């Protein structure tokens, strides 16, 4: 019985030993993989393979932004001219050519330039004061909890309030003169700029904040060296919005009252010519308001964005 068990247990070893030479023979006779022949593909010359597509003269001209914007202005002027010819009433809607002639005459005589200088002087004074107050308020807001509560409460109260609605109070407090206009300008600049600046400060990455604190920056130095450069896109947007609010608030205020000692700005010029039924001069004054707005947007803010946030890669 035991021998049978031993004989049966030895059978697998003999079968394994007999199968090993057979498997080695099979492996030795297996076909080797086919070797594919190499192919040399000659490369085309670089000049022939990659040809730069040259733009046509029209495409090169169209690529300039000032050309596209100028075309938009031409289309608007043509639409104005056609609408005035169809209306055929110079009192209601003078033609574009008549308004352009009045604008050129006003500029040549120096009257429009003098009115624009008065308005821009008042605007600059109120704008600078509003910017300084907004930066001070936002600096306080990012420094203390009381400042954040103060900014939130004041902006909720006064930002929805139109600046021109404060003109009657300004006339009572500051009288007929420059002070009343500066007061409403500060109101129109302060709140939108403070909101945009604070929103930009809130969006500054935490890594920059930690880096500033590690360098020991606190208070105004922390705001000027860390928060302001990082939040500059939002600050520039706030400055543009505040400029637009201030410019239209000034013109509206001068339409109501804007002459002090016989000297008024563009709004007062428009108001006077409206009373005298000189519609072409009214449109000339409005056109100068628009042209000044375009010039400030293109020459001041666009240049400032190009040399700062676009150059630094913060804005496309």
Secondary structure, 3 states (H helix, E strand, C coil): CHHHHHHHHHHHHHHHHHHHHHHHHHHHCCCCCCCCCCCCCCCCCHHHHCCCCCCCHHHHHHCCHHHHHHHHHHHHHHHHHHHHHHHCCCCCCCCHHHHHHHHHHHHHHCHHHHHHHHHHHHHHHHHHHHHHHHHHHHHHHHHCHHHHHHHHHHHHHHCCCCHHHHHHHHHHHHCCCHHHHHHHHHHHHHHHHHHHHHHHHHCCCHHHHHHHHHCCCCHHHHHHHHHHHHCHHHHHHHHHHHHHHHHHHHHHHHHHCCCECCECCHHHHHHHHHHCCCHHHHHHHHHHHHHHHHHHHHHHHHHHHHHCCCCCCCCC
